[in-house]
Amino acid sequence: MKMEVISSPASLSWTRSISPSLHTPHSFSVGETSRFRVSCTASQSQKANQMTVSVTGATGFIGKRLVQRLHADNHNVCVLTRSKSKAELIFPVKNFPGIIIAEEAGWKDCIQGSNAVVNLAGMPISTRWSLAIKKEIKESRIKVTSKVVDLINNSPQGVRPTVLVSATAVGYYGTSETRVFDESSPSGNDYLAEVCREWEGTALKVDKDVRLALIRIGVVLGKDGGALAKMIPLFEVFAGGPLGSGRQWFSWIHLDDIVNLIYEALYNPSYKGVINGTAPNPVRLSELCSQLGNAMGRPSWLPVPDFALKAVLGEGATVVLEGQKVLPVKAKELGFPFKYPYVKDALESILK
């Protein structure tokens, strides 16, 4: 088993054991006793809120930010990866003491030592599709999800995670310029809808005593990855503008908000079933490009024609050229506090 511990094992709570009792007798005054009780209560509360979380897709755009957040909040994190060397570059020991990096042979032990699992693995779809790439897009999601579900289901009671937060995508709904989709909407009939149905169907095989949250994620906006990483260079050279007609809907979410939504789903027992991971105010793509141009101080009038986008992305261009309007009805019902509900504020925060 290849599993690297990037700190002293004593600092991790994998065994969930009770701390040894104090061996040295001590007499407390009334004041000391009061302070001791307060200290113990605070310590016990902190430990009660501390989680051990295993994360697949931890080296991806969302996964990196999630691991950073969990680590900053003093949770134990196990990065489930197929490339230890890549994970070590992203999570160096000097910056991330205590994180465990486990290749596939070590996933079982990590999952059995975790309170929760976050499943974000999957090959990015923003690439030129071929038959081989389409096969890999689907299999990269389903194979990892199946492995995670099997490891959870085969974990003995007492060491089994109680929560699985598994990513899926708004591609589930198919595309439309006119329809509005929420969590109750049926699946579409295109390739990405098929991928999402099988992806979610695999996650749904987890045992019923494990709380499952399926997060259908929209287009995630952040500076160092995702759609903006491809759009910003065009605007920097004054070549940015609407993609295709510009009328297609763009269901987006700020990187901080999707990380916060996943984080909340780890803790909050009300977060279960399908939850759309999109901002409450989707926009037409022309508006997104206009707001991006304004935020960058660049014009956004030069449209990128359909044929040019298809030349770059092939069939994958349909994701951008057709789009869908997806609303986060469940997240709003749950009272999730979106930090960036409007695309103008989201873009300004990213580009400042």
Beta strands, then each sheet from edge to edge (+ up, - down):
strand 1: 3-5
strand 2: 52-56
strand 3: 76-80
strand 4: 100-102
strand 5: 116-119
strand 6: 163-169
strand 7: 180-181
strand 8: 211-217
strand 9: 219-222
strand 10: 225-225
strand 11: 249-250
strand 12: 252-254
strand 13: 273-277
strand 14: 283-284
strand 15: 325-326
sheet 1: 1+ 4- 3- 2- 5- 6- 8- 13-
sheet 2: 7+ 15+
sheet 3: 10+ 9- 12-
sheet 4: 11+ 14-
end
